[in-house]
Amino acid sequence: MRAVRLPAARRTRLLRLLLVLSFCLLALYPWLYTNYLTTVLTQWLPDTSTAFVILAFTVMGLGLNFVVGYAGLLDLGYVAFFAAGAYVAGWLASQQFANVGSVVFGGTVLPGTPGIHLSPWLVLLFAAVFSATLGVLIGVPTLRLRGDYLAIVTLGFGAIIPQFVRNGDNLGGFNLTNGSFGMNGIDGLGFGVAVHHAIPVLPANFLNELDSRWYYWMALAMVVFTIGSSLLLRDSRLGRAWIAIREDEDAAAAMGVPLMRTKTLAYMIGAFFGGAAGCLITLQGGATSPEAFSLQVSIFVLCMVILGGIGNVWGVTLGGLLLTYVNYQGLFAAGHTFNSTFGTNIDVSKYSYLIYGVLIVLFMLVRPEGLIPSARRQAERHEEDEEEPVTVEGSPP
């Protein structure tokens, strides 16, 4: 029986319908999990707190896709922007700077609380802008390099940031980062007391809720915003310039593309979303520490982009969701199911990196172009596979 291929217009409408239905189901997930899904597959389905982390890391993957997927710049220090967003949350929404007295402006704490406590929505914006600025400061001196050299330099910046925050408790007698202890008691997201009194359904502080569904919805909204921004920028003049640089930097320069400015914009926008995700995770967790900003985070986010499909927004989204799920829920659920079935007592956490690494290797061998590759990369891959081998005269075919 011959398969019937739908017309392009109908396929587009069908895909859009599936996307709308998918996001509707994701929006209803906290309600579905609480009322229906806790009785089935309990070990395999993440609760709303874990689902929040999955969505927040997906935002980071989409942010890195601007740098690696669109502009073709290998960045191994993306964790620096995650750390920047996290520490801005600590500076502007905690008692870290209690020596300045009490500065409360639209925060979710009571007036008179020591320290700086700005509105969490302003903190989120400041964290993203601060990270974007840091991206420009890092990008201007480093983006003149290419390939492996750029990867080594960004790796160096990724290693510098955790050491800086670890030793930033005595900068000329000033405690900026609280050193290895990190920052605790960071304010959570919320709509504030005034908004809560006017609209009771909107909580003054999300941390006062019985679960983390408001954080989940905030992370989902950020994913939607990041996807929308990625699609708009991809099809813009700037996006076409990024793709031109990724394909052939010299040819792009010959065609009049300003290399430094274009690459710096990719780095800045990627840093913007990385800082926003780092701030959001910190506001939800209420604390931050230098141990959370290791090189493994950068590699983990880079794996989302590569395994999902470099340059493809939907592929990176799917890669981020799946990899973060496997890391935070899937492996431990599989271990619990295995122990329950065979009566064993294996601690999967001891072998999580081994299992995770094997899965990545197998996936790259089976589907190296990613889950949902971009059309350009998929075509290039098939062209490479179809090329005939070159034989030297006198050698066997």
C-alpha positions as CSV (number, residue, x, y, z in Angstrom):
1,M,0.0,0.0,0.0
2,R,1.4,3.3,-1.1
3,A,1.7,6.1,1.6
4,V,-0.2,9.3,0.7
5,R,1.8,12.5,1.4
6,L,-0.3,15.4,2.5
7,P,0.0,18.8,0.7
8,A,2.4,21.2,2.3
9,A,-0.3,23.7,3.4
10,R,-2.3,20.9,5.1
11,R,0.8,19.6,6.8
12,T,1.5,23.1,8.1
13,R,-2.0,23.5,9.5
14,L,-1.8,20.0,11.1
15,L,1.5,20.8,12.8
16,R,0.2,24.1,14.1
17,L,-2.9,22.3,15.6
18,L,-0.6,19.7,17.2
19,L,1.5,22.5,18.7
20,V,-1.5,24.3,20.1
21,L,-2.9,21.1,21.6
22,S,0.6,20.3,23.1
23,F,0.9,23.6,24.8
24,C,-2.7,23.3,26.1
25,L,-1.9,20.0,27.7
26,L,1.3,21.4,29.2
27,A,-0.6,24.3,30.7
28,L,-3.1,21.8,32.2
29,Y,-0.3,19.5,33.5
30,P,-0.4,20.6,37.1
31,W,-4.1,19.9,37.3
32,L,-3.9,16.6,35.4
33,Y,-1.0,15.4,37.6
34,T,-2.8,16.2,40.8
35,N,-6.2,14.8,39.9
36,Y,-5.5,12.0,37.5
37,L,-1.9,11.1,36.8
38,T,-0.7,10.4,40.4
39,T,-2.4,7.0,40.4
40,V,-0.7,5.8,37.2
41,L,3.0,5.9,36.3
42,T,3.7,7.8,39.4
43,Q,7.4,7.1,39.3
44,W,7.8,8.1,35.7
45,L,5.9,11.4,35.7
46,P,7.6,14.4,37.2
47,D,5.8,16.5,39.8
48,T,5.3,20.2,39.1
49,S,8.6,21.2,40.8
50,T,10.6,18.8,38.6
51,A,8.6,19.9,35.6
52,F,9.5,23.5,36.4
53,V,13.3,22.6,36.3
54,I,12.8,20.8,33.0
55,L,11.2,23.8,31.4
56,A,13.8,26.2,32.9
57,F,16.7,24.2,31.5
58,T,14.9,24.0,28.1
59,V,15.0,27.9,28.1
60,M,18.7,27.6,28.6
61,G,19.0,25.2,25.7
62,L,17.0,27.5,23.4
63,G,19.2,30.4,24.5
64,L,22.4,28.5,23.6
65,N,20.9,27.6,20.2
66,F,21.2,31.3,19.2
67,V,25.0,31.0,19.7
68,V,25.7,27.4,18.6
69,G,22.8,26.6,16.3
70,Y,22.2,29.9,14.5
71,A,25.7,31.6,14.5
72,G,27.8,28.4,14.6
73,L,29.9,29.5,17.6
74,L,31.0,26.7,19.9
75,D,30.4,28.0,23.5
76,L,31.6,25.8,26.4
77,G,31.1,28.5,29.0
78,Y,27.4,29.1,28.9
79,V,27.1,28.4,32.6
80,A,28.6,31.8,33.2
81,F,25.3,33.5,32.2
82,F,23.4,31.0,34.3
83,A,25.5,32.1,37.3
84,A,25.1,35.8,36.5
85,G,21.3,35.6,36.5
86,A,21.4,33.6,39.7
87,Y,23.5,36.0,41.6
88,V,21.6,39.1,40.4
89,A,18.6,37.4,42.1
90,G,20.6,37.1,45.3
91,W,21.8,40.7,45.2
92,L,18.4,42.3,44.5
93,A,16.0,39.9,46.4
94,S,17.7,38.9,49.7
95,Q,19.3,40.1,52.8
96,Q,22.8,39.9,51.3
97,F,23.3,43.7,51.5
98,A,21.6,44.1,54.9
99,N,24.2,46.8,55.8
100,V,22.4,49.2,53.4
101,G,19.3,49.1,55.6
102,S,16.0,48.2,54.1
103,V,15.2,48.8,50.4
104,V,11.8,47.3,49.5
105,F,10.2,48.2,46.2
106,G,7.4,46.0,45.0
107,G,8.9,43.0,46.6
108,T,7.1,40.0,48.1
109,V,8.4,40.7,51.7
110,L,7.2,43.1,54.4
111,P,8.4,46.7,54.4
112,G,11.4,47.1,56.7
113,T,13.0,43.8,55.9
114,P,16.8,44.2,55.9
115,G,18.5,44.1,52.5
116,I,17.4,44.9,48.9
117,H,14.1,43.5,47.9
118,L,12.9,44.6,44.5
119,S,9.9,43.3,42.7
120,P,10.8,39.8,41.4
121,W,9.6,40.7,38.0
122,L,12.1,43.6,37.9
123,V,14.8,41.3,39.3
124,L,14.1,38.8,36.4
125,L,14.4,41.6,33.9
126,F,17.6,43.0,35.5
127,A,19.1,39.5,35.6
128,A,18.5,39.0,31.9
129,V,19.9,42.4,31.0
130,F,22.9,42.0,33.2
131,S,23.7,38.6,31.7
132,A,23.3,40.1,28.2
133,T,25.7,42.9,29.1
134,L,28.2,40.3,30.5
135,G,27.8,38.4,27.2
136,V,28.8,41.5,25.3
137,L,31.8,42.1,27.6
138,I,33.0,38.5,27.1
139,G,32.1,38.4,23.4
140,V,33.9,41.5,22.2
141,P,37.4,40.3,23.0
142,T,36.8,36.6,22.3
143,L,34.6,36.4,19.2
144,R,37.5,37.3,16.9
145,L,38.6,33.7,17.4
146,R,37.1,30.8,15.5
147,G,36.5,27.1,16.0
148,D,38.5,25.3,18.6
149,Y,40.2,28.5,19.8
150,L,36.9,30.1,20.6
151,A,35.8,26.9,22.4
152,I,38.9,27.0,24.6
153,V,38.4,30.7,25.5
154,T,34.8,30.3,26.4
155,L,35.7,27.2,28.4
156,G,38.1,29.4,30.3
157,F,35.4,32.0,31.1
158,G,33.1,29.1,32.2
159,A,35.8,28.1,34.7
160,I,36.5,31.7,35.9
161,I,33.0,32.6,36.9
162,P,32.5,29.8,39.6
163,Q,36.0,30.6,41.1
164,F,35.1,34.3,41.1
165,V,31.9,33.8,43.0
166,R,33.6,31.3,45.4
167,N,36.2,33.9,46.3
168,G,34.0,37.0,46.1
169,D,33.3,37.2,49.8
170,N,36.2,39.6,50.4
171,L,36.7,42.0,47.5
172,G,38.6,44.8,49.2
173,G,36.6,44.0,52.4
174,F,33.3,43.8,50.6
175,N,31.2,40.7,50.6
176,L,29.7,40.4,47.1
177,T,28.9,36.7,46.7
178,N,29.1,35.3,50.3
179,G,31.8,32.9,49.0
180,S,31.4,29.1,49.2
181,F,28.3,29.4,51.4
182,G,26.3,31.0,48.6
183,M,23.2,33.0,49.2
184,N,20.1,31.9,51.1
185,G,16.7,33.3,51.9
186,I,16.2,34.7,48.4
187,D,12.7,36.1,47.8
188,G,10.4,34.1,45.6
189,L,8.3,35.2,42.7
190,G,4.8,36.6,43.3
191,F,2.4,39.3,42.4
192,G,2.8,41.3,45.6
193,V,0.4,42.1,48.4
194,A,-1.4,45.0,46.6
195,V,-2.2,42.8,43.5
196,H,-3.2,39.9,45.7
197,H,-5.7,42.1,47.6
198,A,-7.1,43.4,44.3
199,I,-7.2,40.0,42.6
200,P,-7.2,37.3,45.3
201,V,-6.7,34.5,42.8
202,L,-3.2,35.9,42.1
203,P,-0.9,34.9,45.0
204,A,1.3,37.5,46.7
205,N,4.1,35.0,46.9
206,F,4.3,31.8,44.9
207,L,6.2,30.1,47.8
208,N,3.1,30.3,49.9
209,E,1.2,28.0,47.5
210,L,0.7,24.4,48.3
211,D,2.6,23.4,45.2
212,S,4.8,25.0,42.5
213,R,2.2,25.3,39.8
214,W,2.7,29.1,39.5
215,Y,6.4,28.6,39.0
216,Y,5.6,25.9,36.4
217,W,3.3,28.2,34.5
218,M,5.9,31.0,34.6
219,A,8.6,28.6,33.2
220,L,6.1,27.5,30.5
221,A,5.4,31.1,29.6
222,M,9.2,31.7,29.3
223,V,9.6,28.7,27.0
224,V,6.8,30.0,24.8
225,F,8.4,33.5,24.7
226,T,11.8,32.0,23.9
227,I,10.5,29.9,21.1
228,G,8.6,32.8,19.6
229,S,11.7,35.0,19.8
230,S,13.8,32.2,18.2
231,L,11.4,31.8,15.3
232,L,11.1,35.6,14.7
233,L,14.9,36.2,14.8
234,R,15.6,33.1,12.7
235,D,13.5,34.5,9.8
236,S,14.8,38.1,10.2
237,R,17.7,39.8,8.5
238,L,19.8,39.2,11.5
239,G,19.0,35.5,11.6
240,R,20.0,35.1,7.9
241,A,23.3,36.8,8.7
242,W,23.9,34.4,11.6
243,I,23.2,31.4,9.2
244,A,25.6,32.9,6.6
245,I,28.3,33.2,9.2
246,R,27.7,29.6,10.4
247,E,27.9,28.2,6.8
248,D,31.0,30.3,5.6
249,E,32.4,33.1,7.7
250,D,34.7,34.4,4.9
251,A,31.9,34.4,2.3
252,A,29.6,36.2,4.7
253,A,32.2,38.9,5.3
254,A,32.7,39.3,1.6
255,M,29.0,39.8,1.2
256,G,29.1,42.7,3.6
257,V,27.9,41.0,6.9
258,P,29.6,42.7,9.9
259,L,31.1,39.7,11.6
260,M,31.9,41.1,15.1
261,R,28.6,42.9,15.5
262,T,26.5,40.0,14.3
263,K,28.3,37.4,16.4
264,T,28.2,39.6,19.4
265,L,24.4,40.0,19.0
266,A,24.1,36.2,19.0
267,Y,26.2,36.0,22.1
268,M,24.2,38.8,23.8
269,I,20.8,37.3,23.1
270,G,21.9,33.8,24.1
271,A,23.2,35.3,27.4
272,F,19.9,37.1,27.9
273,F,17.9,33.9,28.0
274,G,20.5,32.1,30.0
275,G,20.5,34.7,32.7
276,A,16.7,34.8,32.8
277,A,16.6,31.0,33.3
278,G,19.3,31.2,36.0
279,C,17.4,33.9,37.9
280,L,14.1,32.0,37.6
281,I,15.6,28.8,39.0
282,T,17.2,30.7,41.9
283,L,14.0,32.5,42.8
284,Q,12.2,29.2,42.9
285,G,14.9,27.4,44.9
286,G,15.5,30.4,47.3
287,A,19.2,29.9,47.3
288,T,22.3,29.8,45.1
289,S,25.8,28.3,45.5
290,P,29.0,28.1,43.4
291,E,28.7,24.3,43.3
292,A,25.7,24.8,40.9
293,F,27.8,26.3,38.2
294,S,30.2,23.6,37.1
295,L,31.4,22.8,33.6
296,Q,28.9,19.9,33.5
297,V,26.1,22.4,33.2
298,S,27.5,23.9,30.1
299,I,28.1,20.5,28.6
300,F,24.6,19.4,29.5
301,V,23.0,22.4,27.8
302,L,25.2,21.9,24.8
303,C,24.0,18.3,24.6
304,M,20.4,19.6,24.4
305,V,21.3,21.6,21.3
306,I,23.2,18.9,19.5
307,L,21.0,15.9,20.3
308,G,17.8,17.9,19.7
309,G,19.0,19.2,16.3
310,I,21.4,22.1,15.9
311,G,19.6,25.2,14.6
312,N,16.1,23.7,14.8
313,V,14.0,25.4,17.4
314,W,11.6,22.5,17.8
315,G,14.4,20.0,17.9
316,V,16.2,21.9,20.7
317,T,13.0,22.2,22.6
318,L,12.4,18.5,22.4
319,G,16.0,17.8,23.2
320,G,15.9,20.0,26.3
321,L,12.7,18.5,27.6
322,L,13.9,14.9,27.1
323,L,17.5,15.2,28.4
324,T,16.4,17.2,31.5
325,Y,13.7,14.7,32.1
326,V,16.1,11.8,31.8
327,N,18.6,13.5,34.1
328,Y,16.1,14.6,36.8
329,Q,13.4,11.9,36.6
330,G,13.8,9.2,34.0
331,L,17.0,7.4,35.2
332,F,15.8,7.1,38.8
333,A,12.3,6.0,37.7
334,A,13.9,3.3,35.6
335,G,16.1,2.2,38.5
336,H,13.2,2.0,40.8
337,T,11.2,0.0,38.3
338,F,14.1,-2.4,37.7
339,N,14.6,-2.9,41.5
340,S,10.9,-3.5,42.0
341,T,10.7,-6.0,39.2
342,F,13.8,-8.1,39.8
343,G,14.0,-7.7,43.6
344,T,17.4,-6.0,43.4
345,N,18.8,-3.0,45.4
346,I,20.9,-1.1,42.9
347,D,21.6,2.5,43.6
348,V,21.1,4.1,40.2
349,S,22.5,7.4,41.4
350,K,26.0,5.9,41.5
351,Y,25.8,5.0,37.8
352,S,23.8,7.9,36.5
353,Y,26.6,9.5,34.6
354,L,27.7,6.2,33.1
355,I,24.1,5.4,31.9
356,Y,23.6,9.0,30.7
357,G,26.8,8.9,28.8
358,V,26.1,5.6,27.1
359,L,22.6,6.8,26.1
360,I,24.2,9.9,24.5
361,V,26.8,7.8,22.6
362,L,24.2,5.4,21.3
363,F,21.9,8.2,20.2
364,M,24.7,10.0,18.3
365,L,25.6,6.8,16.5
366,V,22.0,6.1,15.5
367,R,20.9,9.6,14.7
368,P,23.9,12.0,14.6
369,E,21.8,14.9,13.0
370,G,19.6,15.1,16.1
371,L,16.0,14.4,16.9
372,I,14.5,17.1,14.6
373,P,17.3,18.3,12.4
374,S,17.1,21.5,10.5
375,A,16.3,21.1,6.8
376,R,19.7,22.4,5.7
377,R,21.7,20.1,8.0
378,Q,19.6,17.1,7.1
379,A,20.2,17.7,3.4
380,E,23.9,18.1,4.0
381,R,24.0,14.9,5.9
382,H,22.3,13.0,3.2
383,E,24.6,14.5,0.6
384,E,27.6,13.2,2.6
385,D,26.1,9.7,2.8
386,E,25.4,9.6,-0.9
387,E,28.8,10.7,-2.0
388,E,30.8,8.0,-3.8
389,P,34.1,7.0,-2.2
390,V,37.2,8.3,-3.9
391,T,39.6,5.6,-5.0
392,V,43.2,6.0,-5.8
393,E,44.5,4.5,-9.1
394,G,45.8,1.0,-8.5
395,S,43.9,0.5,-5.2
396,P,41.0,-1.9,-4.9
397,P,37.6,-0.3,-5.3
